[in-house]
Amino acid sequence: MLDMGLREDVLAICARCAPGRQVIMLSATLRHRGVAAVAQELLQAPETIQVGESRQAHGNIHHQLVLADGQEHKDQLLPALLRATDFRRALVFANKRSAAARLARLLQGLELRSECLHGEMSSEERKRVMDAFREGRTAVLCASDVAARGLDVPGIDLVINYDMPHSGDDYVHRTGRSARAGESGLAVSFVSAPEWNLMISISRYLGLDFERRALPGLKARYHGPKKTKGSGKAVGKKKGRKERTASGKTRAGKKARKPGATPRRAGSENDGFAPLKRKKPAS
């Protein structure tokens, strides 16, 4: 709710409540930058009750990754995964609301019952979409992170990260929409080459071991980085060595001579005794 710009609304509602009220704040992660500020305004000597570790993913969720070659490949993987998986309700996450809207249109064109949910929707449109999702008229909901915060719909058993989330906490928020009330769920993340290191960071942060999965006929050409560090992240390209000149500026180092190459023969053009060239008169 804080991410959706509802902070002032929450404070206004609480201000109209009875003075002897009991206030309970609930969050999947208590380290959100806005939680402490709101808690300071609403709570008096609060007691923190934490169930499990904040850096711990849901125990009833199975985590998989599918390697991808880019957006075009992901657009093929998404409908194939939905058709190959037995689920009741699915959430598909994208990092931008424009991408979430595009994915909903893509699935609708393939006759997969889908809708889009993002933070810029009106309350009436959001209610229409959520009612259809709860009642089963929509099976797949394509959403942005902000729109899905606080989403609580029974029966969500599949979460797909079309784009990798930006942090481990965001991953917890996304995948935590499934496996409610003791149920089990499946979380599948599409990982392209630029997202590899982000996936490794999330895996290490949450202590996750992603199971690799490939869809028949859609196996990626990308198999992961050729070289990795001890952390599992890809080894970056080394930058060319630079030399520092007397003026303090840097310049790229000279190219190394190939083994066995014959040194350039000195001639009149480079022996230091070439005749001086006459300067052209200024026009």
C-alpha positions as CSV (number, residue, x, y, z in Angstrom):
1,M,0.0,0.0,0.0
2,L,2.9,2.3,0.7
3,D,4.3,1.6,-2.8
4,M,1.0,2.5,-4.4
5,G,1.0,6.0,-2.8
6,L,-1.6,5.3,-0.2
7,R,0.4,6.4,2.8
8,E,-1.6,9.6,3.3
9,D,-4.9,7.7,3.0
10,V,-3.8,5.1,5.6
11,L,-2.9,7.9,8.0
12,A,-6.2,9.7,7.4
13,I,-8.2,6.6,8.1
14,C,-6.3,5.9,11.3
15,A,-6.8,9.5,12.4
16,R,-10.6,9.0,12.3
17,C,-10.5,5.8,14.4
18,A,-11.2,5.7,18.1
19,P,-8.3,6.8,20.4
20,G,-8.3,3.4,22.2
21,R,-7.8,1.5,19.0
22,Q,-5.4,-1.4,18.5
23,V,-3.1,-1.0,15.5
24,I,-1.5,-4.0,13.8
25,M,0.9,-3.6,10.9
26,L,1.6,-6.6,8.7
27,S,4.3,-6.9,6.0
28,A,6.1,-9.7,4.2
29,T,9.3,-7.6,4.9
30,L,9.6,-5.1,7.7
31,R,12.7,-3.4,6.2
32,H,10.6,-1.4,3.7
33,R,11.8,2.3,3.8
34,G,8.2,3.5,4.5
35,V,7.3,1.1,7.2
36,A,9.4,2.6,10.0
37,A,8.1,6.1,9.3
38,V,4.4,5.0,9.4
39,A,5.0,2.9,12.5
40,Q,6.5,5.9,14.3
41,E,3.3,7.9,13.6
42,L,0.7,5.2,14.3
43,L,2.2,2.9,17.0
44,Q,3.1,3.5,20.6
45,A,5.8,1.2,22.1
46,P,5.1,-1.5,19.4
47,E,6.1,-5.1,19.8
48,T,7.6,-6.8,16.8
49,I,6.5,-10.4,16.0
50,Q,8.4,-12.0,13.2
51,V,7.6,-15.4,11.8
52,G,10.6,-16.9,10.1
53,E,13.5,-15.0,8.6
54,S,12.9,-12.0,6.3
55,R,15.7,-13.4,4.1
56,Q,13.9,-16.7,3.8
57,A,11.7,-17.8,0.9
58,H,8.4,-19.7,1.5
59,G,9.1,-23.3,2.3
60,N,6.0,-24.7,0.4
61,I,7.1,-23.1,-2.9
62,H,9.2,-25.0,-5.5
63,H,11.6,-22.7,-7.3
64,Q,12.6,-23.2,-10.9
65,L,14.5,-21.3,-13.5
66,V,14.3,-21.4,-17.3
67,L,17.1,-20.0,-19.3
68,A,16.0,-17.6,-22.1
69,D,17.7,-15.9,-25.1
70,G,15.8,-12.6,-24.8
71,Q,12.4,-11.1,-25.1
72,E,11.3,-12.9,-28.3
73,H,12.3,-16.2,-26.7
74,K,10.5,-15.4,-23.5
75,D,7.3,-14.6,-25.4
76,Q,7.4,-18.2,-26.7
77,L,8.3,-19.6,-23.3
78,L,5.4,-18.0,-21.5
79,P,2.4,-19.5,-23.3
80,A,4.3,-22.9,-23.6
81,L,4.9,-22.9,-19.8
82,L,1.3,-22.1,-19.0
83,R,0.0,-24.9,-21.3
84,A,2.5,-27.4,-19.9
85,T,1.7,-26.6,-16.2
86,D,-1.4,-27.7,-14.3
87,F,-2.5,-24.7,-12.3
88,R,-5.7,-23.0,-11.0
89,R,-4.5,-19.3,-11.0
90,A,-1.3,-17.9,-12.2
91,L,0.5,-14.6,-11.7
92,V,3.0,-13.3,-14.3
93,F,5.3,-10.5,-13.1
94,A,7.0,-8.0,-15.3
95,N,9.2,-5.1,-14.2
96,K,7.3,-2.4,-16.2
97,R,3.5,-1.9,-16.4
98,S,3.8,-1.5,-20.2
99,A,5.4,-5.0,-20.3
100,A,2.6,-6.4,-18.1
101,A,0.0,-4.9,-20.5
102,R,1.8,-6.3,-23.5
103,L,2.0,-9.8,-22.1
104,A,-1.8,-9.8,-21.2
105,R,-2.5,-8.9,-24.9
106,L,-0.1,-11.6,-26.1
107,L,-1.8,-14.3,-24.1
108,Q,-5.3,-13.0,-25.0
109,G,-4.3,-13.4,-28.7
110,L,-3.4,-17.0,-28.0
111,E,-6.8,-17.6,-26.4
112,L,-5.4,-17.8,-22.8
113,R,-7.7,-16.1,-20.3
114,S,-5.6,-13.3,-19.0
115,E,-5.9,-9.7,-17.7
116,C,-3.4,-7.0,-16.7
117,L,-3.1,-5.3,-13.3
118,H,-0.9,-2.2,-12.8
119,G,-0.7,0.8,-10.5
120,E,-2.1,3.3,-12.9
121,M,-5.5,1.6,-13.2
122,S,-8.7,3.2,-11.8
123,S,-10.3,1.6,-8.8
124,E,-13.3,0.5,-10.9
125,E,-11.0,-1.1,-13.5
126,R,-8.9,-2.8,-10.8
127,K,-12.1,-4.1,-9.1
128,R,-13.3,-5.5,-12.4
129,V,-10.0,-7.3,-13.1
130,M,-9.7,-8.7,-9.5
131,D,-13.3,-9.9,-9.5
132,A,-12.7,-11.8,-12.7
133,F,-9.6,-13.3,-11.3
134,R,-11.2,-14.4,-8.0
135,E,-14.2,-15.9,-9.7
136,G,-12.1,-17.9,-12.1
137,R,-13.2,-16.1,-15.3
138,T,-9.5,-15.0,-15.7
139,A,-6.9,-17.7,-15.1
140,V,-3.7,-15.6,-15.6
141,L,-3.0,-12.1,-14.2
142,C,-0.1,-10.2,-15.7
143,A,1.1,-7.6,-13.1
144,S,3.7,-5.1,-12.0
145,D,5.3,-5.3,-8.6
146,V,3.5,-2.3,-7.2
147,A,0.0,-3.5,-8.3
148,A,0.5,-7.0,-6.7
149,R,1.6,-5.8,-3.3
150,G,-0.9,-7.0,-0.7
151,L,-2.7,-9.1,-3.2
152,D,-4.4,-12.0,-1.4
153,V,-6.4,-14.3,-3.7
154,P,-6.9,-18.0,-2.7
155,G,-5.8,-20.6,-5.2
156,I,-2.8,-18.9,-6.8
157,D,-0.4,-21.8,-7.3
158,L,1.8,-20.6,-10.1
159,V,4.0,-17.5,-10.1
160,I,6.1,-16.7,-13.2
161,N,8.8,-14.1,-13.2
162,Y,8.9,-13.0,-16.9
163,D,11.5,-10.4,-15.7
164,M,13.8,-11.2,-12.7
165,P,12.8,-9.0,-9.7
166,H,15.3,-6.3,-8.7
167,S,16.0,-7.7,-5.2
168,G,15.6,-10.7,-3.0
169,D,12.8,-8.9,-1.0
170,D,10.9,-8.3,-4.2
171,Y,11.3,-12.0,-5.0
172,V,9.7,-12.8,-1.6
173,H,6.8,-10.5,-2.3
174,R,6.2,-11.9,-5.7
175,T,6.4,-15.6,-4.9
176,G,4.6,-15.1,-1.6
177,R,1.3,-14.5,-3.5
178,S,1.1,-18.3,-3.8
179,A,1.1,-21.2,-1.4
180,R,-1.2,-19.5,1.1
181,A,-2.7,-21.3,4.1
182,G,-0.5,-24.3,4.0
183,E,-0.9,-24.9,0.2
184,S,2.0,-25.5,-2.2
185,G,3.1,-23.4,-5.1
186,L,5.5,-23.2,-8.1
187,A,7.6,-20.2,-8.9
188,V,9.3,-20.2,-12.3
189,S,11.8,-17.4,-13.3
190,F,12.9,-16.7,-16.9
191,V,16.7,-15.8,-16.9
192,S,18.5,-14.3,-19.8
193,A,22.2,-13.5,-20.0
194,P,21.9,-9.9,-18.5
195,E,19.8,-11.3,-15.6
196,W,22.2,-14.1,-14.6
197,N,24.1,-12.2,-11.9
198,L,20.9,-10.8,-10.5
199,M,19.5,-14.4,-10.2
200,I,22.7,-15.5,-8.4
201,S,22.4,-12.5,-6.0
202,I,18.8,-13.4,-5.2
203,S,19.7,-17.1,-4.8
204,R,22.5,-16.3,-2.4
205,Y,20.5,-13.7,-0.5
206,L,17.6,-16.1,0.2
207,G,19.6,-19.3,0.3
208,L,17.6,-20.7,-2.7
209,D,18.7,-23.5,-5.0
210,F,16.9,-23.0,-8.3
211,E,16.0,-26.2,-10.2
212,R,16.8,-25.8,-13.9
213,R,14.0,-26.5,-16.3
214,A,13.7,-26.6,-20.1
215,L,10.6,-26.7,-22.2
216,P,10.4,-29.2,-25.1
217,G,11.4,-27.5,-28.4
218,L,12.3,-24.2,-26.7
219,K,15.6,-24.9,-25.1
220,A,17.7,-21.7,-25.0
221,R,21.0,-21.4,-26.9
222,Y,22.3,-19.6,-23.7
223,H,23.5,-22.1,-21.2
224,G,24.9,-19.7,-18.6
225,P,28.2,-17.8,-18.4
226,K,31.3,-19.6,-19.8
227,K,33.3,-18.5,-16.8
228,T,32.0,-17.8,-13.3
229,K,33.5,-16.4,-10.0
230,G,33.4,-18.3,-6.8
231,S,30.0,-16.6,-6.0
232,G,28.6,-18.1,-9.2
233,K,28.4,-14.7,-11.0
234,A,29.6,-14.3,-14.5
235,V,33.2,-13.1,-15.0
236,G,33.2,-9.7,-16.6
237,K,35.4,-8.7,-19.5
238,K,38.7,-7.2,-18.6
239,K,39.3,-3.6,-19.6
240,G,42.2,-2.7,-21.9
241,R,45.4,-1.5,-20.1
242,K,45.9,2.2,-20.3
243,E,49.1,4.2,-20.0
244,R,49.5,7.6,-18.3
245,T,51.2,10.3,-20.2
246,A,53.4,13.1,-18.8
247,S,50.4,15.5,-18.9
248,G,48.4,13.1,-16.6
249,K,46.1,11.9,-19.3
250,T,45.6,8.3,-20.1
251,R,45.8,6.5,-23.4
252,A,45.2,3.0,-24.5
253,G,48.3,0.7,-24.4
254,K,50.0,-0.2,-27.6
255,K,49.1,-3.4,-29.3
256,A,51.4,-6.3,-28.5
257,R,53.5,-7.5,-31.5
258,K,52.6,-10.9,-32.7
259,P,55.3,-13.6,-32.1
260,G,57.6,-14.0,-35.0
261,A,56.5,-10.7,-36.7
262,T,59.2,-8.9,-38.6
263,P,59.9,-5.4,-37.2
264,R,59.0,-2.6,-39.5
265,R,61.9,-1.5,-41.7
266,A,63.3,2.0,-41.2
267,G,62.9,4.2,-44.2
268,S,63.1,7.8,-45.2
269,E,59.7,8.4,-43.9
270,N,60.6,7.5,-40.4
271,D,64.3,7.7,-40.0
272,G,64.3,11.2,-38.6
273,F,66.0,12.6,-41.7
274,A,63.1,12.9,-44.1
275,P,63.0,16.2,-46.0
276,L,60.8,18.8,-44.4
277,K,57.5,19.4,-46.2
278,R,56.5,22.9,-47.2
279,K,53.5,24.2,-45.3
280,K,50.5,25.1,-47.4
281,P,49.8,28.9,-47.4
282,A,46.8,29.8,-45.2
283,S,43.7,30.5,-47.2
